[in-house]
Amino acid sequence: MKFLFFCTLLLVSAGVVCLIAVIIIGSSVDAAGVLHEPLALMDLCVTSLVAGMALGLTGACSAFWRRVRRS
């Protein structure tokens, strides 16, 4: 259970760091009209946050189910 918690914490924190990096880097348009933005960081941010939330929800449901079954 602790391993699941730490994996969740790692994934969510990685997603938040990527989100902060995307905000800091920003996007720009050069003279030729080409848009430059950190798409890989955006994808990594969303993937990490969704995976972290899914793991967290799974862990919370598992802990809840264990308590319900004990009583």
C-alpha positions in Angstrom: 0.0 0.0 0.0 2.9 2.4 0.8 4.4 1.6 -2.6 1.2 2.6 -4.3 1.1 5.9 -2.3 4.7 6.7 -3.2 4.1 6.0 -6.9 1.0 8.2 -6.8 3.0 11.0 -5.1 5.8 10.6 -7.7 3.5 10.8 -10.7 1.5 13.7 -9.4 4.5 15.7 -8.5 6.2 15.0 -11.9 3.0 16.2 -13.5 3.0 19.4 -11.5 6.6 20.0 -12.2 6.0 19.6 -16.0 3.0 21.9 -15.7 5.1 24.6 -14.1 7.8 24.1 -16.7 5.2 24.5 -19.5 4.0 27.7 -17.9 7.5 29.1 -17.5 8.6 28.1 -21.0 5.5 29.3 -22.7 4.9 29.4 -26.4 6.0 31.8 -29.1 5.6 32.5 -32.8 8.7 33.2 -34.8 9.0 35.5 -37.8 8.0 32.8 -40.3 4.7 32.3 -38.4 5.7 28.9 -36.8 4.4 28.2 -33.4 6.9 26.9 -30.9 5.6 25.3 -27.7 6.7 22.4 -25.4 4.2 19.7 -26.6 6.2 16.9 -25.1 6.0 18.5 -21.7 2.3 19.0 -22.1 1.7 15.4 -23.0 4.0 14.2 -20.1 2.1 16.5 -17.7 -1.3 15.2 -18.6 -0.2 11.5 -18.7 1.5 11.8 -15.3 -1.4 13.6 -13.7 -4.0 11.1 -15.0 -1.9 8.1 -14.1 -1.3 9.5 -10.6 -5.0 10.2 -10.0 -5.9 6.8 -11.3 -3.4 5.1 -8.9 -4.5 7.3 -6.1 -8.2 6.5 -6.6 -7.4 2.8 -6.9 -5.4 2.9 -3.6 -8.2 4.9 -1.8 -10.9 2.4 -3.1 -8.7 -0.5 -2.0 -8.2 0.9 1.5 -11.9 1.7 1.8 -12.9 -1.8 0.7 -10.5 -3.4 3.2 -12.1 -1.4 6.1 -15.6 -2.2 5.0 -14.8 -6.0 4.8 -13.2 -6.0 8.3 -16.3 -4.6 10.0 
